[in-house]
Amino acid sequence: MRALVSGGSSGIGASACMRIAEAALARGVQPRIAVCGHAPNDTQKEVVRSIEAMGGVAISLCGDLGKDEVPSQLVATAVAEFGGLDALVANAGIASPGKICDLTLADWDDMFSVNLRGAWLLAKASYPHLRESGGAACFTSSMSGQIPHAGSGAYSPTKAALTMLAQTLALEWAPEGIRVNVVSPGMTHTPMSEKIYADPQLKKAREAIIPLGRIGQPIDIANVIEFLVSPLSGYVTGQDICVDGGFSKSILNHIPGRPGSKS
């Protein structure tokens, strides 16, 4: 299993790197994982060491996905190292809360350049290699890309566009045997959301409105990512799986009063 994971240096991406490696080994396949991050950090190094300790191969790659040349460079380096590519996990993303009309042009462009254009360029560079291997791609979108989230700035628009990008690619690439799917995390405790869940009252309030009664962890999302790029999902493409503990389907539960019926 030769995989490139963007945003692989922490949070959901780091868990995805580990989970893909574990699952490959369980199938008797050596994992070769390109752990990509914005800049070198200790967590990225630890992910690489952990994969190597399992018996896999891992390399650290770094670069700003908002820069035009970086996505293709990351893919080229991974392919040169591994001799091809079986899976792309386009997971990297940034968030900058704010009201839409308060954003500057730079704010808007920065968000789209990383969350959407960077993912598109990764996919474009990976395409010939995934075609050769009959591989798969998984894009990390968000519950906020399915449901509008006021105050999230350009985040919701970028994630909605990312989902449509992935699903369009799924249709275009299907005749060549490449599968493309989306995972949309709900409320998840990651380094990006650390400040929110450091507040016990806020965490408890959020848990109270999630049907499964807890905040998601990176491994919850990573398990789905691994499934979507593995042989187990060989007949699954073009899907957007929301991993949110049931929250997004619970909206009617929040209407005051209970539904009644008359016979």
C-alpha positions in Angstrom: 0.0 0.0 0.0 1.7 3.2 -1.3 -0.1 6.2 0.1 0.3 9.9 0.3 -1.5 11.6 3.2 -1.6 15.4 3.2 -2.1 17.0 6.6 -0.5 13.8 7.9 1.6 15.4 10.6 -1.1 15.6 13.3 -4.7 15.0 14.2 -6.9 13.1 11.7 -4.1 12.9 9.1 -1.6 11.4 11.6 -4.2 8.8 12.7 -4.9 8.0 9.0 -1.3 7.3 8.3 -1.1 4.9 11.3 -4.4 3.2 10.5 -3.5 2.7 6.8 -0.2 1.2 7.8 -1.7 -1.1 10.4 -4.4 -2.4 8.0 -1.9 -3.0 5.2 0.3 -5.1 7.5 -2.8 -7.0 8.6 -3.4 -7.9 5.0 0.2 -9.0 4.5 1.1 -5.9 2.5 4.0 -3.6 3.4 2.8 0.0 3.9 4.8 2.8 2.3 3.4 6.1 3.5 4.3 9.7 2.6 3.5 11.7 5.7 3.0 15.2 4.5 2.8 18.4 6.6 3.1 22.1 6.3 6.5 22.2 8.0 8.6 19.6 9.9 7.4 19.0 13.5 7.9 16.4 16.2 4.5 14.7 15.7 5.3 14.1 12.0 8.7 12.5 13.0 6.9 10.3 15.6 4.4 9.1 12.9 7.2 8.1 10.7 9.1 6.3 13.5 5.9 4.5 14.5 5.2 3.2 11.0 8.8 2.1 10.6 8.7 0.3 14.0 5.7 -1.7 12.7 7.7 -2.8 9.7 6.5 -0.3 7.2 8.3 2.4 5.2 7.5 6.1 5.8 8.9 9.4 4.6 8.4 13.0 5.8 7.4 15.5 3.2 6.7 19.2 3.8 5.3 22.1 1.9 2.6 24.8 1.8 -0.3 23.4 -0.3 -1.4 26.9 -1.0 1.6 27.3 -3.3 1.0 26.2 -6.9 4.1 24.0 -7.3 4.0 22.1 -3.9 1.2 19.5 -4.5 2.9 18.1 -7.7 6.3 18.1 -5.9 4.9 16.1 -3.0 3.4 13.5 -5.4 6.5 13.3 -7.5 8.7 12.7 -4.5 6.4 10.0 -3.1 6.2 8.3 -6.5 9.9 8.4 -7.0 10.4 6.9 -3.5 7.8 4.2 -3.7 7.6 3.5 -7.4 4.0 4.4 -7.7 0.9 5.4 -5.7 -2.1 3.3 -4.6 -3.9 5.8 -2.4 -4.2 9.6 -2.0 -5.7 11.0 1.2 -6.3 14.7 0.6 -6.7 15.7 4.3 -4.9 19.0 4.8 -7.1 22.0 5.6 -7.1 25.3 7.4 -9.8 27.2 9.2 -10.3 30.9 10.0 -13.6 31.8 11.6 -15.4 35.0 10.8 -18.4 36.5 9.1 -18.4 36.2 5.3 -18.6 39.9 4.7 -15.8 40.7 7.2 -13.3 38.6 5.3 -10.6 40.2 3.3 -9.8 39.0 -0.2 -6.6 37.5 1.1 -8.6 35.6 3.8 -10.9 34.1 1.2 -8.1 33.3 -1.3 -5.9 31.7 1.4 -8.7 29.3 2.5 -9.6 28.3 -1.0 -6.0 27.9 -2.1 -5.3 25.3 0.6 -8.7 23.6 1.2 -9.8 23.4 -2.5 -7.0 24.2 -5.0 -4.4 22.3 -3.1 -6.6 19.2 -3.0 -7.4 19.6 -6.7 -3.7 19.9 -7.6 -2.8 16.8 -5.5 -5.5 14.9 -7.3 -4.4 16.1 -10.7 -0.8 15.1 -10.0 -1.8 11.7 -8.5 -4.2 10.8 -11.3 -1.8 9.0 -13.7 -0.3 7.0 -10.9 -3.7 6.0 -9.4 -4.8 5.0 -12.9 -1.8 2.7 -13.3 -2.4 1.1 -9.9 -6.2 1.1 -10.0 -6.0 3.0 -6.7 -8.3 5.2 -4.6 -8.6 8.7 -3.2 -10.3 10.0 -0.1 -10.9 13.7 0.5 -11.5 15.0 4.0 -14.3 17.5 3.9 -16.5 18.4 6.8 -20.0 18.3 8.3 -19.8 22.1 7.7 -19.6 21.4 4.0 -23.0 19.6 4.1 -24.7 22.1 6.4 -24.1 25.9 6.4 -22.2 27.0 9.4 -22.6 30.8 10.2 -19.4 32.4 11.4 -17.1 29.8 9.9 -15.8 32.3 7.3 -14.9 30.6 4.0 -14.5 27.2 5.6 -18.0 25.9 4.8 -17.9 27.1 1.2 -14.4 25.5 0.7 -15.6 22.2 2.1 -18.8 22.2 0.1 -16.8 22.8 -3.0 -14.2 20.1 -2.0 -17.0 17.5 -1.7 -18.3 18.4 -5.2 -14.8 18.3 -6.6 -14.3 14.8 -5.2 -17.6 13.5 -6.4 -17.0 14.9 -9.9 -13.6 13.2 -10.0 -15.3 10.0 -8.9 -17.5 10.0 -12.0 -14.7 11.0 -14.3 -12.2 8.5 -12.9 -14.5 5.5 -12.4 -14.2 4.2 -16.0 -10.4 3.9 -15.3 -11.0 1.9 -12.1 -10.1 4.7 -9.7 -12.4 5.2 -6.7 -12.9 8.6 -5.1 -14.8 9.2 -1.8 -15.3 11.8 0.9 -15.2 11.6 4.6 -16.9 14.5 6.5 -16.0 14.7 10.1 -18.4 16.2 12.7 -17.2 17.6 16.0 -13.8 16.1 16.5 -11.1 16.7 19.1 -8.0 17.6 17.1 -5.1 20.0 17.6 -7.2 22.5 15.5 -10.1 22.3 18.0 -8.0 21.9 21.1 -9.0 25.3 22.6 -12.7 24.5 22.3 -12.5 21.2 24.1 -10.2 22.6 26.8 -13.4 24.3 28.2 -15.2 21.5 30.1 -18.5 23.2 30.0 -18.4 23.8 26.3 -17.3 20.2 25.7 -20.1 18.9 27.9 -22.7 21.1 26.0 -21.5 19.7 22.7 -21.6 16.1 23.9 -25.2 16.6 25.0 -26.4 17.3 21.5 -24.6 14.4 19.8 -26.7 11.2 19.8 -23.7 9.0 20.6 -22.9 11.3 23.5 -19.2 12.0 22.8 -16.9 14.1 20.8 -15.2 12.3 17.9 -11.5 11.4 18.0 -9.1 11.3 15.1 -9.1 7.5 15.0 -12.9 7.6 14.4 -12.3 9.5 11.1 -9.1 7.5 10.3 -11.0 4.2 10.4 -13.4 5.5 7.7 -10.5 6.9 5.6 -8.7 3.6 5.7 -11.9 1.7 4.7 -12.4 4.1 1.8 -8.9 3.6 0.3 -8.8 -0.2 1.1 -10.0 -3.2 -1.0 -12.9 -3.5 1.4 -14.6 -0.6 -0.3 -14.0 -1.9 -3.8 -17.5 -1.1 -5.0 -17.8 2.3 -3.3 -17.2 5.5 -5.1 -18.7 9.0 -5.1 -19.9 8.8 -1.5 -19.7 11.4 1.2 -19.7 9.7 4.6 -20.4 12.0 7.6 -18.7 10.7 10.7 -20.4 12.8 13.4 -22.0 10.5 16.0 -25.4 11.1 14.4 -25.4 14.8 15.0 -26.3 16.0 11.5 -29.3 13.7 11.3 -30.6 14.8 14.7 -31.9 18.3 13.8 -35.5 17.4 14.2 -34.8 16.2 17.7 -34.1 19.8 18.8 -37.6 21.0 18.0 -39.3 21.9 21.3 -42.1 19.4 22.1 -42.7 15.9 20.8 -44.5 15.0 17.6 -48.0 13.6 18.2 -50.6 11.8 16.1 -54.4 11.7 15.9 -56.3 8.7 14.9 
